[in-house]
Amino acid sequence: MSLQDLDTDLAAGVDHQIAMVMDLNKCIGCQTCTVGCKTTWTESEGQEYQYWNNVETRPGQGYPKDWEEKGGGWESANRSSVKDGDIPAKEEYGEAWEFDFEAAVSKPDTETLQPKGEDPEWGPNWDEDQGAGEYPNSHYFYLPRICNHCTHPTCVEACPRQAIYKRAEDGVVLVDQERCRGYRYCVEGCPYKKVYYNAAKKTSEKCIFCYPRLEGEGPDGEVHGPVCATECPTQLRLVGYLDDQDGPIYKLVEQYEVAIPLHPEYETAPNIFYIPPFDAPPQIDEMGETTDIDRIPEEYLEDLFGDRVHQARETLQREREKVNRGGSSEVMEILTSNNPAQQYRLEVFDS
Ligand code: SF4
């Protein structure tokens, strides 16, 4: 299977495409990635509501609330026009709550730990851990999301000033803050709602894939993966170049096809890929016995990841059985590796 066949060929003018694979079977919803990103990039005025990395509970409404119903993306597979989209309201992201920190620290109780002002009705992670289904078959899983640094980004297409662009060396999607006039067509155009308007600066802002860290401008002057990946306690994120045929990303996405993008039907060709949560426990029947029915409905996973989810599940099952029988599996080795050189394969390779 070639890059061409899978529609993950490089965008015009891009030499290599940086990408990430997240194994959802390992996410514990601890939000370390969210906090790492927030404290690195979005602590300034106007960014209070911004979470370039968020982790939402699924099934659930997500952040911003019901983002999948807000349009954007390409109208069709031929990518001739961008679908109309909405700008989410501030309340749909969730306002940053104000607390009386002094009171909360000196006398922590149910009253002092409440946010100040009116009772909030929504916030980021409002529906955390609610999920769906009924006991004993209730279920949920965590879905971490960042900008997908799409190969065919509709945020870029929507901008009349060419202020958003894919940079040539690695396909990272960036907003040129000098060119941006804050029209917010990019917010409408992105179907994942991963561009944010900064009302204090009057420009749009978004995940930059921690590009300064990729360039060796991390705290120790060395090359590092994005903060969300390196801080993750379960190390569920692999980072590398999609077109590096010896790298783990290429192998999981292209060769074995077990890592798949979120909502491929938006046609933006995302470069963030997921191993879906196939390891959830099965359903339990009325006698309390374990069945062979999946607790997270297959149709729900198909809604999120498209019909390639079935093939990915079969391949992973086959590979796991191989290992259980004492054989070896490259896929399982990649997914269970603790080797940082494999997890963050960031040197630009010869092509
Ligand atoms: Fe643009 Fe949205 Fe794709 Fe990011 S996810 S590149 S913001 S269209």
Residues whose N, C-alpha, C, O or C-beta is under 5 A from the ligand:
A	BS01	SF4	C147 N148 H149 C150 P153 T154 C155 V173 C190 P191 Y192 K194 V195 T268
